[in-house]
């Protein structure tokens, strides 16, 4: 932050790669307000089929203020153009009390963002507190409930809410209790991995595995743990060659998953 060197927030920069250099750098998004707290930043970037840029910002540690208020960027999923402009059909563009980049709100700390390869829908994985991690399908203008509703509790074992459901607040497609600390996520595309097409892969930081989530439409029908104990899975992506690549924070590896028939 210019005003407070000990404070900050999430920002997004655009640049071009020329050789081994970044040129024409420009900031296209600057999250506000700044905070001195050092956690719940977000922010996985995802382009959709129309070229819009999606990203999530965590509540920045101000649980009881930021996620349910539309006058700040924190605890929200945002959608912008790749130059920072606001899409005209964003759900809050005509609300003078809301920031126009907001697409959905009531989020704690979204760290994984991915697009369904066929429907184009945006799916997000989100850290809960102690329990209540979530997989959410993002809809325009929807309130995902944090911290009014949650399947989690405080880290010290106390409650901050007694309810998991409330009218006008969206339920997660899937919730994990105990928390797995979900991070990177992606849909499986192509036919290299038999029976996995359009499944979601989710990395677990806490339990050090990759989880495969099978969907029937928007409902979870099966879950499978893969690569148990491999390391803190920070990201998972489909490569341009059609293979799955998994990045582990510890021990600092990127691995390529080969189908057994390869």
Buried (B, 14 or more C-beta within 10 A) or exposed (E): BEEEEEEBBBEBEBEEEEEEEEEEEEEBBBBBBBBEBEEBBBBBEBEBEEEBBBBBBBBBBBBEBBBBBBEBBBBBBBBBEEEBEBBEEBBBBEBEEBBBBBBBBBBBBBBBBBBBBEBEBBBBBBBBBBBBBBBBBBBEBBBBBBBBBBBBBEEEEEEEBEEBEEEEBBBBBBBBEEBBBBBBBBBBBEEBBEEBBEBBBBBBBBBBBBBBBBBEEEEBEEBEEBBEEBBBBBBBBBEEEEBBBBBBBEEEEEBEBEEEEE
